[in-house]
Amino acid sequence: MADQAVDTGGAPASGTGRLPAVEAAPTDSQFLGRTRELKELRADIDRAGLNTLAGRKAPHARVLLIAGRPGFGRTALAEELVRQIAHGYPDGVLRARLAEPDGTRVPVERAAGHLLGGLGLPVPAGADEDDLSEALREALADRRVVLLLDDAVDAEQVDALLPDTPDSLVVAVSGGPLTGISDVRPCTLGGLDTKSAVALLERFTGSVRITVDPRSAEILAEVCAAQPAALRLAGGWLAARPTVAVSDLAKQLRAEDDEGPVLARVFRLSYGALPGAAARILRLLALAPAGLVDPHIASGLAGCSVGAARTALDDFVALGFLHRADSAMPQYEVPGCLQPLLRAAAESQEKPGELQLARARMLERTVRLLQSCRAITETDSPLAREKLLEMPKALRFPSPRAAEEWLRVRRPALLAAARLAVADGQLDTLARRLMSQLVRALVAHFGTQAVAADLYGVHRLVLDVAERRDLPREKAAALLNLGDLDARTGRTKAALTRYRAALDAGRQANDPYATGRAMESVGGAHQELEDYERAADWYGRALAQRLARDEREDAARLYGRIATAYTYAGRYGEALRNWSSALTGHRRLGDVGAQARALSEMARVQEYAGRPEEALSTCQEAVEWARRAGDVRLQAALQIRLADTLERLGDPAAARLHRGAAERLLDGENTPPETGGTGEMEPEHGPNAYEIRSASAKD
């Protein structure tokens, strides 16, 4: 890469070829050095703590702290320690990073949610820090795990995630001490020992150059302060120049007048030796969300081909600038210690407008990948297939499974991209498109329930943009989606507040769908709060709007919701009148299944009202309509209800016949029929029921 010309399209210029040094990156599979530190850390696991010495039970898991500046191998040491001790913790290893690439503190609720997800447990959507921390502690109470908490910013972050059981272990990585957590002795890292530092150089240069001049290798290690990150860059620089002596690099670094950190000096030397096009790709990687890069992200940032981007990324790994992530697909990580250096290079050498254009290209590429990722799941849609075929081949996935795996691997980076796009404030149209496609892709591949926590975060970002840009229609959509997620997690009062705000926004936007949806949701929240009179009133308002717009299917459904509210309120006469209206509506629409369900509910209300003979007749009619609809489970449930009614009417023989009919219907069924409760006519609302729509961001 170091001497390779790159044309404007990003492809290697003819005749230049690849340097031998960048044909393969050195392997990091074997950990180097740190024997003393590892021994001390392992001994610290079994050390009697202050609580033990005082005869008290330890209040939480033992915390091992690895402290030091970025670039000295803190994370590598933590990973090696975890690898050596993992066999003693049968419930596995959980990892969370507690700082963004720019050093920003990761909120505790996000870290706790990530750890819960690592345990395969559902993450409550919209839960706050305290709730998620408590949920994590409960989940870990009967488990024996290792928590690796990387890049901890402060003690409060770590303390909020500590398991209450001493059976687990926490390995924290931080820049300094975690004051406030009891009984923690930091293992402070400096440089590698000389032998290990030279061995790290040898991985890049090969053994011959080190063997012929071992003293120069030791001097170079000393000049680099035996810092692993600096040694990697120095080794990559030497590997790209097989004719340059190790001593020459040591002299060149010593001759520099700048007294700055050694990593910055080696970075300037290595970065300065790159051709202009390669250097531009590298510095633009500072914009990669969460510091995670794949060929598409690099291609979008630099405006080059995907193939050229992947070649460049592989070369950057060989030169020590990037780490290759442990992933089934090509993914790379920008080391945290190089983030500020790359960011400074980008800000000094790129105009603000060019950086913004690079971000826009990256977001546009991400939007198109998400469109492709979702479209491949819609195999029954000719329109989706046509749109997919219109996309460039590089953006198409070979199968739904490949698309799902890409989405799973890239999910942290995609969510980070959404957060960064909204925080930028200048790319709101792209940010809205990105979030819309991200919601659709996540739901298409994983389902609403599995990604509810991620959806909650995305909808909050949509709300931020809608409020900033005064977009009432999208504000209503975001509030409705957030209200649905609040309602699903039991925060009904919060949901009610969201729905009322959505109603105001829908009215401001003159959006009849949003206002009708909001009024119905307000009614649903009141019903959940057992305020049935208000629930019926709000359902009635929504019904009036549907009738005015001649939306017959929704009107029939709303009659059923009003009837359900009145049933709960004990106003059976009004409930029956509304079920009768619902039944009439479904008959006019020709919806046989809905007629059967409406009749079933009417029979239930007649029983509640003390009219068993009428209930019996209505239930028999419902059975016939359920049979016509082919709804076996409803037929069985109705047969059981008929049996119950007949027993109350004193006809046990007939009751036995109906129970037998129910058993025959359920023969081969795995689950029993649902026979309790009301409200079968209620609609299913979810975060994707009202998608984020924008006239300027159509598919």
Salt bridges, closest charged atoms under 4 A:
ASP28 OD1 - ARG203 NH1 3.48
ASP28 OD2 - ARG232 NH1 2.88
GLU37 OE2 - ARG34 NH1 3.48
GLU37 OE2 - ARG36 NH2 3.22
GLU40 OE2 - ARG36 NH1 3.23
ASP44 OD1 - ARG47 NE 2.44
ASP44 OD1 - ARG185 NH2 3.10
GLU79 OE1 - ARG95 NH2 2.93
GLU80 OE2 - ARG83 NH2 2.75
GLU100 OE2 - ARG110 NH1 2.68
GLU100 OE2 - ARG419 NH2 3.95
ASP150 OD2 - ARG97 NH2 3.54
ASP151 OD1 - ARG74 NH2 2.92
ASP151 OD2 - ARG97 NE 3.71
ASP154 OD2 - ARG105 NE 2.82
ASP164 OD1 - ARG137 NE 3.41
ASP183 OD1 - ARG47 NH1 3.35
ASP183 OD2 - ARG62 NH2 3.67
GLU218 OE1 - ARG215 NH1 3.25
GLU256 OE1 - ARG268 NH2 3.62
ASP258 OD2 - ARG268 NH2 2.59
ASP294 OD2 - ARG410 NE 3.56
ASP314 OD1 - ARG324 NH2 2.97
ASP315 OD1 - ARG18 NH2 2.35
GLU333 OE2 - ARG97 NH1 2.70
GLU350 OE2 - ARG280 NE 3.83
GLU350 OE2 - ARG283 NE 2.87
GLU364 OE1 - ARG433 NH1 2.78
GLU378 OE2 - ARG374 NH1 3.02
GLU404 OE2 - ARG408 NH2 2.65
GLU405 OE1 - ARG408 NE 3.97
ASP428 OD1 - ARG468 NH2 2.64
ASP428 OD2 - ARG469 NE 2.56
ASP454 OD2 - ARG411 NE 2.67
GLU474 OE2 - ARG432 NH2 2.76
ASP484 OD2 - ARG517 NH2 2.38
ASP486 OD1 - ARG491 NH2 2.64
ASP486 OD2 - ARG498 NE 3.20
ASP511 OD2 - ARG473 NE 3.19
ASP511 OD2 - ARG693 NH2 3.94
GLU520 OE2 - ARG557 NH1 2.25
GLU520 OE2 - ARG561 NH1 3.10
ASP531 OD2 - ARG534 NE 3.49
GLU533 OE1 - ARG571 NH1 2.39
ASP537 OD2 - ARG541 NH2 2.96
ASP550 OD1 - ARG552 NE 3.14
GLU551 OE1 - ARG546 NH1 2.77
GLU551 OE2 - ARG549 NE 2.84
ASP554 OD2 - ARG546 NH1 3.81
ASP554 OD1 - ARG557 NH2 2.92
GLU574 OE2 - ARG571 NH2 2.15
GLU601 OE1 - ARG604 NE 3.33
GLU607 OE1 - ARG648 NH2 2.03
GLU614 OE1 - ARG611 NH2 2.76
GLU621 OE2 - ARG587 NH2 2.95
GLU624 OE2 - ARG627 NH2 2.51
GLU624 OE2 - ARG628 NE 3.16
ASP644 OD1 - ARG659 NH2 2.57
GLU647 OE1 - ARG659 NH2 3.32
GLU680 OE2 - ARG604 NH2 3.09
GLU682 OE1 - ARG561 NH2 3.58
GLU691 OE1 - ARG440 NH2 3.36
ASP699 OD2 - ARG374 NH2 2.43
ASP699 OD1 - ARG440 NH1 3.13
